[in-house]
Amino acid sequence: MKKIKKINYTLLKDRIDTLEEDKKTICLGLLKELMFMEKTLEQLKEDIETKGTIVVMCQGKYDIERTNPSLQSYNSLIKNYTSTSKQLFDMLPKDDLSDDDFDNDDLL
């Protein structure tokens, strides 16, 4: 299975540097959050792949199965990641996005 192509943060930073100061400040904050969320998503994904989607939790004399807490966190965070990335890309000038080569991304 091929990995999904990651966001090129250096290229995004270069694009953000061309913006007016208030937009630049907001976009840099969004970029910083995206970088953190991507790192956290990778950690959560590793935990889910290692432990599975259902984990066993000890309850005194017996064990119960429950949804892996990492899966719940991952599902919430991926929504925020998607929303934040859309917000950031919407703030960038449209002509800057025309040569981003996203159409040629190998997502599978």
Backbone as ProteinMPNN parsed JSONL, in Angstrom:
{"seq_chain_A": "MKKIKKINYTLLKDRIDTLEEDKKTICLGLLKELMFMEKTLEQLKEDIETKGTIVVMCQGKYDIERTNPSLQSYNSLIKNYTSTSKQLFDMLPKDDLSDDDFDNDDLL", "coords_chain_A": {"N_chain_A": [[0.842, -1.176, 0.0], [0.612, 2.166, -0.912], [1.803, 5.217, 0.527], [-0.039, 8.133, 1.492], [0.517, 11.191, -0.102], [2.229, 13.67, 1.62], [1.598, 16.966, 2.962], [3.433, 19.612, 1.61], [5.119, 21.468, 3.582], [7.098, 23.404, 3.468], [6.787, 24.549, 0.933], [4.205, 25.59, 1.262], [4.714, 27.441, 3.311], [6.356, 29.244, 1.943], [4.486, 30.286, 0.142], [2.718, 31.472, 1.927], [4.317, 33.483, 2.979], [4.143, 35.465, 1.082], [1.813, 36.799, 1.489], [-0.349, 39.487, 2.74], [0.274, 41.107, 5.905], [-1.646, 40.579, 8.113], [-3.138, 38.366, 7.164], [-1.052, 36.654, 6.745], [-0.131, 36.154, 9.361], [-2.329, 34.761, 10.454], [-2.441, 32.553, 8.704], [0.063, 31.364, 9.158], [-0.284, 30.513, 11.772], [-2.344, 28.63, 11.387], [-0.948, 26.836, 9.782], [1.007, 25.939, 11.561], [-0.626, 24.586, 13.392], [-1.66, 22.589, 11.689], [0.646, 21.106, 11.186], [1.17, 20.081, 13.74], [-1.191, 18.582, 14.14], [-0.955, 16.696, 12.079], [1.278, 15.218, 12.908], [0.276, 14.185, 15.316], [-1.908, 12.698, 14.359], [-0.548, 10.687, 12.962], [0.682, 9.34, 15.105], [-1.58, 8.432, 16.498], [-2.679, 6.792, 14.543], [-0.714, 4.799, 14.339], [-1.018, 3.609, 16.872], [-3.611, 2.592, 16.637], [-3.268, 0.789, 14.538], [-1.53, -0.978, 15.767], [-2.818, -1.881, 18.179], [-5.423, -2.332, 17.355], [-8.933, -1.766, 16.537], [-10.685, -2.396, 18.543], [-10.255, -2.746, 21.967], [-9.238, -4.511, 24.942], [-10.329, -3.986, 28.2], [-9.506, -4.046, 31.554], [-11.726, -4.721, 34.173], [-11.785, -4.936, 37.172], [-12.601, -8.057, 38.278], [-13.216, -9.007, 35.801], [-12.977, -8.661, 32.192], [-13.62, -6.194, 29.701], [-14.607, -5.453, 26.356], [-13.874, -2.634, 24.363], [-14.172, 0.295, 22.299], [-11.186, 1.383, 20.854], [-9.64, 4.074, 22.418], [-7.917, 5.701, 20.971], [-8.885, 5.532, 18.404], [-11.27, 6.957, 18.526], [-10.249, 9.495, 19.129], [-8.695, 9.901, 16.846], [-10.671, 9.98, 14.823], [-12.057, 12.328, 15.527], [-9.999, 14.239, 15.371], [-9.178, 14.086, 12.69], [-11.264, 15.263, 11.336], [-11.03, 17.907, 12.231], [-8.502, 18.461, 11.207], [-8.953, 18.318, 8.449], [-10.786, 20.426, 8.154], [-9.219, 22.604, 9.042], [-7.122, 22.583, 7.159], [-8.581, 23.139, 4.836], [-9.479, 25.703, 5.464], [-7.039, 27.066, 5.552], [-6.091, 26.73, 2.872], [-8.107, 28.068, 1.519], [-7.525, 30.677, 2.159], [-5.259, 31.257, 0.753], [-3.977, 32.836, -2.212], [-5.786, 32.266, -5.215], [-4.476, 31.939, -7.708], [-2.0, 31.009, -6.953], [-2.478, 28.394, -6.341], [-2.89, 27.107, -8.696], [-0.756, 25.804, -9.9], [-0.122, 23.662, -8.296], [-0.037, 20.95, -8.675], [-1.757, 19.055, -7.594], [-3.566, 17.473, -8.915], [-2.099, 15.409, -9.876], [-1.405, 13.869, -7.74], [-0.605, 10.891, -6.07], [-2.721, 9.064, -4.539], [-3.366, 6.522, -3.777]], "CA_chain_A": [[0.0, 0.0, 0.0], [1.379, 3.406, -0.994], [1.433, 6.243, 1.503], [-0.615, 9.365, 0.97], [1.498, 12.27, -0.213], [2.063, 14.638, 2.701], [1.625, 18.38, 2.613], [4.766, 20.203, 1.548], [5.019, 22.634, 4.457], [8.044, 24.429, 3.008], [6.127, 25.234, -0.185], [3.115, 26.385, 1.832], [5.323, 28.566, 4.039], [6.784, 30.206, 0.924], [3.275, 30.95, -0.36], [2.185, 32.305, 3.009], [5.196, 34.643, 3.125], [3.791, 36.495, 0.096], [0.53, 37.411, 1.864], [-0.311, 40.675, 3.591], [0.705, 40.748, 7.258], [-2.649, 39.941, 8.974], [-3.419, 37.031, 6.624], [0.159, 35.87, 6.96], [-0.132, 35.738, 10.768], [-3.365, 33.738, 10.608], [-2.042, 31.366, 7.951], [1.183, 30.719, 9.839], [-0.879, 29.82, 12.911], [-3.027, 27.45, 10.859], [0.088, 25.92, 9.321], [1.598, 25.349, 12.766], [-1.603, 23.625, 13.909], [-1.7, 21.456, 10.762], [1.844, 20.297, 11.406], [0.952, 19.368, 14.998], [-2.25, 17.595, 13.946], [-0.443, 15.617, 11.237], [2.138, 14.395, 13.767], [-0.6, 13.489, 16.258], [-2.66, 11.703, 13.593], [0.354, 9.564, 12.697], [0.838, 8.592, 16.361], [-2.847, 7.747, 16.754], [-2.814, 5.742, 13.535], [0.179, 3.707, 14.749], [-1.639, 2.935, 18.006], [-4.771, 1.843, 16.127], [-2.761, -0.348, 13.771], [-0.892, -1.908, 16.698], [-3.765, -2.452, 19.143], [-6.705, -2.63, 16.73], [-10.016, -0.816, 16.803], [-11.315, -2.824, 19.788], [-9.261, -3.119, 22.979], [-9.775, -5.144, 26.143], [-10.067, -3.176, 29.386], [-9.727, -4.791, 32.793], [-12.711, -4.146, 35.093], [-11.789, -5.764, 38.381], [-12.491, -9.504, 38.051], [-13.552, -9.36, 34.421], [-12.496, -7.765, 31.138], [-14.626, -5.785, 28.72], [-14.098, -4.919, 25.1], [-14.374, -1.293, 24.071], [-13.523, 0.954, 21.172], [-9.874, 1.957, 21.157], [-9.741, 5.53, 22.585], [-7.147, 6.349, 19.898], [-9.753, 5.596, 17.226], [-12.176, 8.084, 18.741], [-9.449, 10.714, 19.004], [-8.326, 10.017, 15.432], [-11.848, 10.403, 14.058], [-12.321, 13.738, 15.833], [-8.897, 15.074, 14.907], [-9.111, 14.11, 11.221], [-12.246, 16.267, 10.918], [-10.419, 19.213, 12.485], [-7.388, 18.585, 10.269], [-9.545, 18.619, 7.145], [-11.362, 21.766, 8.24], [-8.128, 23.576, 9.146], [-6.417, 22.651, 5.881], [-9.458, 23.853, 3.901], [-9.448, 27.108, 5.854], [-5.752, 27.607, 5.12], [-6.034, 26.796, 1.41], [-9.044, 29.1, 1.077], [-6.917, 31.996, 2.379], [-4.174, 31.474, -0.206], [-4.437, 33.334, -3.513], [-6.188, 31.183, -6.12], [-3.492, 31.706, -8.765], [-0.895, 30.236, -6.379], [-2.855, 26.995, -6.264], [-3.084, 26.534, -10.021], [0.364, 24.969, -10.3], [0.25, 22.839, -7.151], [0.116, 19.579, -9.123], [-2.57, 18.153, -6.795], [-4.24, 16.53, -9.791], [-1.22, 14.285, -10.135], [-1.069, 13.199, -6.492], [-0.846, 9.451, -6.046], [-3.353, 8.884, -3.242], [-3.629, 5.103, -3.461]], "C_chain_A": [[0.888, 1.241, 0.0], [0.889, 4.397, 0.042], [0.832, 7.444, 0.789], [0.464, 10.436, 0.965], [1.207, 13.325, 0.851], [2.118, 16.061, 2.161], [3.064, 18.865, 2.619], [4.724, 21.523, 2.318], [5.972, 23.752, 4.041], [7.428, 25.234, 1.873], [4.982, 26.109, 0.325], [3.647, 27.615, 2.556], [5.771, 29.642, 3.064], [5.59, 30.979, 0.369], [2.706, 31.904, 0.682], [3.008, 33.577, 3.162], [4.869, 35.771, 2.148], [2.512, 37.25, 0.464], [0.734, 38.696, 2.667], [-0.206, 40.229, 5.057], [-0.375, 40.065, 8.101], [-3.001, 38.542, 8.478], [-2.239, 36.106, 6.875], [0.188, 35.32, 8.386], [-1.133, 34.606, 10.994], [-2.944, 32.442, 9.927], [-0.875, 30.628, 8.598], [0.699, 29.958, 11.072], [-1.587, 28.545, 12.477], [-2.02, 26.397, 10.414], [0.732, 25.195, 10.504], [0.662, 24.287, 13.351], [-1.697, 22.393, 13.007], [-0.517, 20.521, 10.983], [1.693, 19.467, 12.692], [-0.083, 18.259, 14.81], [-1.764, 16.421, 13.109], [0.426, 14.661, 12.063], [1.287, 13.564, 14.735], [-1.414, 12.406, 15.558], [-1.81, 10.476, 13.299], [0.532, 8.699, 13.945], [-0.427, 7.797, 16.685], [-3.039, 6.582, 15.793], [-1.932, 4.54, 13.886], [-0.433, 2.91, 15.904], [-2.815, 2.078, 17.553], [-4.307, 0.618, 15.356], [-2.139, -1.405, 14.676], [-1.912, -2.632, 17.571], [-5.087, -2.881, 18.526], [-7.768, -1.615, 17.121], [-10.778, -1.142, 18.082], [-10.205, -3.254, 20.743], [-9.969, -3.721, 24.184], [-9.349, -4.308, 27.343], [-10.43, -3.997, 30.623], [-10.697, -4.019, 33.695], [-12.792, -5.032, 36.323], [-11.572, -7.223, 38.047], [-12.799, -9.925, 36.619], [-12.997, -8.312, 33.452], [-13.659, -7.408, 30.224], [-13.928, -5.29, 27.469], [-14.701, -3.544, 24.884], [-13.629, -0.749, 22.86], [-12.21, 1.566, 21.641], [-10.022, 3.483, 21.282], [-8.967, 6.295, 21.503], [-7.99, 6.497, 18.635], [-10.724, 6.767, 17.343], [-11.439, 9.409, 18.578], [-9.075, 10.965, 17.545], [-9.495, 10.552, 14.613], [-12.196, 11.867, 14.305], [-11.253, 14.635, 15.222], [-8.837, 15.159, 13.384], [-10.126, 15.117, 10.661], [-11.682, 17.676, 11.101], [-9.272, 19.481, 11.517], [-7.907, 18.989, 8.881], [-10.093, 20.041, 7.112], [-10.271, 22.839, 8.264], [-7.382, 23.704, 7.831], [-7.267, 23.374, 4.838], [-9.425, 25.351, 4.189], [-8.147, 27.763, 5.378], [-5.702, 27.768, 3.603], [-6.989, 27.846, 0.848], [-8.466, 30.506, 1.236], [-5.784, 32.294, 1.4], [-4.741, 32.008, -1.514], [-4.7, 32.171, -4.466], [-5.15, 30.907, -7.195], [-2.282, 30.935, -8.25], [-1.199, 28.749, -6.377], [-2.951, 26.331, -7.628], [-1.945, 25.625, -10.456], [0.801, 24.016, -9.196], [0.394, 21.363, -7.483], [-0.685, 18.586, -8.28], [-3.287, 17.126, -7.659], [-3.401, 15.282, -10.038], [-0.782, 13.552, -8.87], [-1.456, 11.721, -6.584], [-1.396, 9.095, -4.673], [-3.614, 7.427, -2.893], [-2.358, 4.325, -3.336]], "O_chain_A": [[1.806, 1.355, 0.813], [-0.291, 4.418, 0.392], [1.153, 7.73, -0.365], [1.229, 10.566, 1.92], [0.082, 13.81, 0.968], [2.614, 16.318, 1.064], [3.825, 18.557, 3.536], [4.342, 22.56, 1.776], [5.671, 24.928, 4.246], [7.532, 26.461, 1.85], [4.812, 27.24, -0.13], [3.091, 28.705, 2.426], [5.586, 30.831, 3.327], [5.675, 32.188, 0.152], [2.268, 33.008, 0.356], [2.455, 34.64, 3.446], [5.276, 36.913, 2.365], [2.169, 38.237, -0.187], [1.814, 38.962, 3.194], [-0.561, 39.099, 5.393], [-0.079, 39.063, 8.753], [-3.148, 37.624, 9.285], [-2.411, 34.925, 7.179], [0.497, 34.147, 8.592], [-0.819, 33.613, 11.649], [-3.075, 31.361, 10.501], [-0.835, 29.398, 8.585], [1.211, 28.883, 11.38], [-1.451, 27.503, 13.118], [-2.219, 25.204, 10.645], [0.971, 23.989, 10.449], [1.11, 23.214, 13.756], [-1.803, 21.272, 13.505], [-0.665, 19.299, 10.969], [2.05, 18.289, 12.719], [0.119, 17.132, 15.263], [-2.115, 15.274, 13.388], [0.318, 13.442, 11.928], [1.552, 12.38, 14.943], [-1.592, 11.315, 16.101], [-2.299, 9.349, 13.377], [0.532, 7.471, 13.858], [-0.356, 6.639, 17.094], [-3.506, 5.513, 16.186], [-2.359, 3.394, 13.746], [-0.372, 1.681, 15.914], [-2.992, 0.959, 18.035], [-4.876, -0.464, 15.497], [-2.215, -2.598, 14.38], [-1.874, -3.857, 17.689], [-5.801, -3.701, 19.102], [-7.527, -0.722, 17.932], [-11.441, -0.274, 18.648], [-9.323, -4.029, 20.374], [-11.151, -3.469, 24.415], [-8.177, -3.962, 27.494], [-11.52, -4.563, 30.715], [-10.515, -2.827, 33.947], [-13.749, -5.787, 36.496], [-10.496, -7.604, 37.586], [-12.649, -11.097, 36.275], [-12.602, -7.218, 33.857], [-14.563, -8.213, 30.001], [-12.81, -4.778, 27.518], [-15.873, -3.308, 25.176], [-12.59, -1.274, 22.459], [-12.144, 2.191, 22.699], [-10.487, 4.125, 20.34], [-9.332, 7.42, 21.162], [-7.834, 7.461, 17.886], [-10.966, 7.481, 16.37], [-11.955, 10.338, 17.957], [-9.13, 12.098, 17.067], [-9.329, 11.468, 13.807], [-12.592, 12.571, 13.376], [-11.565, 15.667, 14.628], [-8.479, 16.205, 12.842], [-9.876, 15.749, 9.634], [-11.838, 18.532, 10.23], [-9.095, 20.611, 11.061], [-7.363, 19.885, 8.235], [-9.88, 20.77, 6.144], [-10.385, 23.86, 7.587], [-7.04, 24.814, 7.422], [-6.734, 24.143, 4.037], [-9.352, 26.166, 3.27], [-8.16, 28.882, 4.865], [-5.314, 28.824, 3.103], [-6.707, 28.447, -0.188], [-8.872, 31.426, 0.526], [-5.391, 33.449, 1.234], [-5.864, 31.67, -1.887], [-3.931, 31.211, -4.516], [-4.955, 29.75, -7.567], [-1.601, 30.272, -9.032], [-0.283, 27.927, -6.407], [-3.081, 25.11, -7.708], [-2.148, 24.755, -11.302], [1.96, 23.603, -9.156], [0.895, 20.595, -6.661], [-0.347, 17.403, -8.241], [-3.586, 16.027, -7.193], [-3.934, 14.224, -10.371], [0.113, 12.708, -8.921], [-2.51, 11.371, -7.115], [-0.628, 8.851, -3.742], [-4.055, 7.143, -1.779], [-2.393, 3.122, -3.074]]}, "name": "protein", "num_of_chains": 1, "seq": "MKKIKKINYTLLKDRIDTLEEDKKTICLGLLKELMFMEKTLEQLKEDIETKGTIVVMCQGKYDIERTNPSLQSYNSLIKNYTSTSKQLFDMLPKDDLSDDDFDNDDLL"}
